[in-house]
Amino acid sequence: MEWEPEVPRWRQVYAVLDERIADGTYPPGGRLPSVVDVCGEFGISQVTARKVLAELRRAGLAVMYPGVGTFVTKLPQPPSS
C-alpha cells in the first residue's frame, strides 16, 4: 500500500477495511482480520491496528467478542443528501 503522508495511517487502513465491508469482502456476520493480520497486511504497529478495529466498532460497523474475534455488524449507510 502506498501511504498518503498527510493522512494518518490508521485512517488509511480504516478506509480500506471500510471499503471491504461495503463491497462484501467482509459480509455482515463475517470475521474481520485479527490485529496481527492487519499488522502483517499493512505493515503497521499493533497499536495502530487496534485503533483501526476500535474505530470500526465505534462507527457501529463491527463488534468484538473477546477471545473469539471481531465481526462485521452491518453495511455502512450512504450519507443522506
Backbone torsions as a table, in degrees:
resi	resn	phi	psi	omega
1	MET	NA	135.9	176.9
2	GLU	-93.0	122.4	-174.9
3	TRP	-83.5	141.2	171.4
4	GLU	-89.5	116.0	-172.6
5	PRO	-61.7	-28.5	-176.3
6	GLU	-86.7	-5.0	-179.3
7	VAL	-112.3	129.6	178.6
8	PRO	-55.3	141.5	-177.3
9	ARG	-59.1	-38.2	-178.3
10	TRP	-61.6	-35.5	178.9
11	ARG	-67.8	-36.5	179.5
12	GLN	-67.8	-42.3	178.3
13	VAL	-68.6	-40.8	176.4
14	TYR	-55.4	-46.0	-179.2
15	ALA	-60.2	-40.0	179.0
16	VAL	-65.0	-48.1	-178.8
17	LEU	-67.4	-37.1	176.2
18	ASP	-60.7	-42.9	178.2
19	GLU	-64.2	-39.7	179.0
20	ARG	-66.2	-33.7	175.0
21	ILE	-67.2	-45.8	-178.4
22	ALA	-63.0	-37.5	-176.9
23	ASP	-88.7	1.3	175.4
24	GLY	90.2	0.7	175.7
25	THR	-57.3	-41.2	173.0
26	TYR	-115.7	95.6	-175.9
27	PRO	-76.9	164.0	175.5
28	PRO	-53.3	131.8	-177.0
29	GLY	88.1	-12.4	-179.8
30	GLY	-79.6	152.5	-179.6
31	ARG	-81.4	134.8	172.8
32	LEU	-83.6	160.4	177.5
33	PRO	-63.0	151.2	178.4
34	SER	-72.1	168.8	175.8
35	VAL	-54.8	-46.2	-179.0
36	VAL	-62.4	-41.2	179.3
37	ASP	-66.1	-40.5	177.7
38	VAL	-63.4	-42.6	177.3
39	CYS	-58.6	-46.6	-177.9
40	GLY	-65.3	-42.5	-177.9
41	GLU	-69.5	-40.5	-172.7
42	PHE	-104.6	-6.4	179.5
43	GLY	66.8	39.4	180.0
44	ILE	-115.4	168.3	-179.8
45	SER	-77.0	164.8	177.2
46	GLN	-65.5	-34.1	178.0
47	VAL	-60.4	-46.0	-179.8
48	THR	-66.5	-43.1	179.4
49	ALA	-62.6	-41.3	177.5
50	ARG	-62.2	-39.0	178.6
51	LYS	-62.9	-43.2	179.1
52	VAL	-58.5	-49.9	-178.8
53	LEU	-65.8	-36.4	177.3
54	ALA	-65.0	-39.3	179.0
55	GLU	-67.7	-36.2	175.2
56	LEU	-62.9	-39.8	177.2
57	ARG	-66.7	-43.0	-179.2
58	ARG	-63.1	-32.9	178.6
59	ALA	-76.6	-5.8	180.0
60	GLY	82.6	12.3	-178.7
61	LEU	-90.9	-14.1	-175.2
62	ALA	-147.6	158.8	175.1
63	VAL	-135.1	141.0	-179.8
64	MET	-108.2	133.8	172.7
65	TYR	-112.8	107.2	-176.7
66	PRO	-52.1	132.5	179.8
67	GLY	81.6	-6.8	-178.9
68	VAL	-115.3	-53.3	179.8
69	GLY	149.7	-175.3	178.4
70	THR	-113.1	131.7	-173.1
71	PHE	-125.4	148.8	177.1
72	VAL	-70.6	134.1	179.3
73	THR	-98.7	-38.4	-178.2
74	LYS	-161.9	167.5	176.1
75	LEU	-81.5	146.5	177.2
76	PRO	-64.7	142.3	177.9
77	GLN	-90.1	138.3	177.3
78	PRO	-65.2	148.5	179.4
79	PRO	-62.8	141.4	178.5
80	SER	-77.9	144.0	-176.4
81	SER	-89.7	NA	NA
